[in-house]
Amino acid sequence: MNYKKVFTLLTSLCVLPFGSVQASTQCTFWGEFKTQANTHMITLNKPSENQLVLSGNLLYRPLLKDEKHYWLGLQMVNPKVLLDKKPISAELYGVPFAVKINRQTKAIVEHHFAGKLKPTDEQKLLAIYQSLHIEHIHKRDITAPLTLTETDNLGQYKVQYQSNPDNSLTRQKLKYLNAKQDANLLDFATPKLHVDEFKLQLDHCGLKQLTGQNHTEVKTKSGDIKISVEQNIQFSLNPAPIPSAALLLSLDVNPLKWPQLSAKVLYPRPPAQPLKDAQTFISTLQAQDLAKLSSEALVQLLYDNEQYLGALKELIKSNSLSDKAMGRLLLMIGKNDSPNAHQLLVDVYLDNEIQGKQRFRSLMGLKYAEQPLDPKLVDLVLESASQTGTGEQRRLSNSAMMVLGVIAKNQAGSEFATYMGERLVEQLKQTSQTSRQVSILAALGNSGNADQQDQIAPFLTASEPKLRQQAADSLGKMPNEKSLKYITEQLGVETDKDTKASLLRAMGNNELDNQQINGLFSYSQSQPREIRLASIQALAAQTKTDPDLKPRLKTLIKGEKDQQVLRALMQAVYGN
């Protein structure tokens, strides 16, 4: 039995069915919130039950707006959680998060968190908003009962909205139509709905008051798991001033610029229990079969002995471990993400006497850094990467640049990410070597820092096609209206087929309007093959938010002869 999947389902069930909030892009408000969920579960004929109580003040803040989208931010302020009447840690519920809404369809197209949360914890927070989401009906006429088909974490359902004489709104979920089987859930039957009814009072800013209850049952088709959740919810607008210390209030209006709380902060570990000395640590490590040692055991061994990590350099240099063990060790050192781990990995990369394969692996380990690197280490890597060379050294230098970009993305919104972007731009301005410019552009793309778009865009018109292609790829990793404008303008004048293909793929990473989508379809029937393939890939990306494109893509299958393009079409229409 995969209990992680069961927990994901429980998370989905214990959502906050907070029927309706009319979001205003002018108002920031908060309200006292409390929910109690009683869960009864039978797993392989073994019954269990628990009670979860979540309370606090739910803060709601409008964020960045543009012509096509708007962001909404939420945070539980001073959350408290009781599990079976005993207090448990509630800090994760207090992480701010944001959802991006399409102005036209009112669909959620993106979400962002102010911390490196585990997927199950992300789902807990997203469930709060998914049950709040009423952007799609707040301007519709509901003087007569309005029945819609909607979707939540459990599946697709029918729901009715009805106005009441006291100007309140009743939201009643009628029945589930099917079960959602993706997102790592087990094979569940259609959920059974006993009751789901909420009464809401709204004002010009949003929700004033809410009361209601939900009782839902789900089970696997095999009957191995049965879960029943009964939930009561209360919400009332809090007239008291919102405390200025609430983190959401101080964050940038652009969620993509939010600093990220690291996993180490969100999931603190107990104090380390180091071995006697570095030699004992090395001996203990050598006595293990690192290729077979469980990840949990290796992670714990490295964590307990972070102070001795520097001693591993000589072990790595000796090349006495098997290739598989060496690769795993360097990967786990990277995931350790401590200052000593950063120092060791940079030392290994910089040592020309160490095998090139291990130096490359040390860079791959650095990709996992969520804690800022010491600026001195960044300078050492940049200095080494700036050295002209051939063969292996050039490949290592290019890899180092790209890894620095990945690290910056891991820490998007932080001072370190800003510093890293500025240093990469400095390097870009100081070199005229094409291969080095390509690697720096790739690093800037990996960073995802849209503040650097103006530094990348001029390379769309460079004389070298490789530079134009990389500039397109990098801008494609920073989807927004500005980068899309750069991409589409160059697409109109580009003559090189490979560069045009890069531009089309980059274009597809954005949310496109009907005219732009029609333009992609025109490219999907053109020559050469590279351009058709890229346009199909771009259109496939659009189907994630606009599934109605799939029938149009399906019409292209019959006429396509190239196997690679045909595979891309089949993937776009039918998925895996």
Secondary structure, DSSP 8 states (H G I E B T S, - for coil): --HHHHHHHHHHHT------B---TT--EEEEEEEEEEEEEEETTEEEEEEEEEEEEEEEEEEEE-SSEEEEEEEEEEEEEEETTEEE--GGGG--EEEEEETTT--EEEEEESB---HHHHHHHHHHHHHHB-TTTTTS--SS-EEEEEE-SSEEEEEEEEE-TTS-EEEEEEEEEEE---TT---B---EEEEEEEEEEE-SSSEEEEEEEEEEEEEBTTSSEEEEEEEEEEEEE--S---TT-HHHHS-SSGGG---B-HHHHS--------SSHHHHHHHHHTS-TTTS-HHHHHHHHHHTGGGGGGHHHHHHHT-S-HHHHHHHHHHHHHH--HHHHHHHHHHHH-TTS-HHHHHHHHHHHTT--S---HHHHHHHHHHHTS---HHHHHHHHHHHHHHHHHHHHTTTSHHHHHHHHHHHHHHHH---HHHHHHHHHHHHHHT-GGGHHHHGGGGG-SSHHHHHHHHHHHHTS-SHHHHHHHHHHHTT---HHHHHHHHHHHHTS---HHHHHHHHHHTTSSSHHHHHHHHHHHHHHTTT-GGGHHHHHTTTTT---HHHHHHHHHHHH--
